Amino acid sequence: MVEDEICVKKITRLILHSCGYRLVTASDGIEALSVFMEHRDALTMIMTDLKMPRLGGMELVREIRDMDGNIPIVVVSGYLDDAVVAELQKFGVTDFLNKPFTGTQLLDLITEVSGRAKLPRRLHRASALTRPERIAAASWEN
C-alpha cells in the first residue's frame, strides 16, 4: 500500500489485517519503487494513492508498468476525475476507490480484484498483496 497519510494507512492496515490480508507499506512513490524492486516476486497487487510527496501515484503507475505490465494496480484517491481515470486507464489501471471510503468498499474491491486475478487472500508490506510463501518475514510495525 502506498499512502502518505498515516491515519489512512493505519485504518486500511487494520481493516485488511482483520480479514487475513498482509500488507507491505510505503509512504511515497520513491519508497514504493524500492519496496517493489525488493519484493517484486512476492507482490501480487499494488494499491496506491495519487497525491504524495516526492513521487506521486501517476508517476508510480508509469514506473511500475515499465517493469511489470501485469500486476493489478488499485488507485485510491480523493482526486479521481474523468481525466485522471482516463490517463490511468492508458496504463491498464481499471480499479479505483474514492476517498473517503468505507471498510466494506475497500474489502469488496480487494476481493473483486483478487478474484479476477486469482490471487491468494494475503497482502505483504508498497499497499500490495503477496504470495503466501513470501509473507513469513512481513512485519506489521513500520
PyMOL commands that set and color helices and strands:
alter all, ss='L'
color gray80, all
select helices_A, chain A and resi 6-18+29-39+57-67+82-89+103-117+132-134
alter helices_A, ss='H'
color red, helices_A
select strands_A, chain A and resi 43-48+73-77+95-98+128-130
alter strands_A, ss='S'
color yellow, strands_A
deselect
rebuild
show_as cartoon
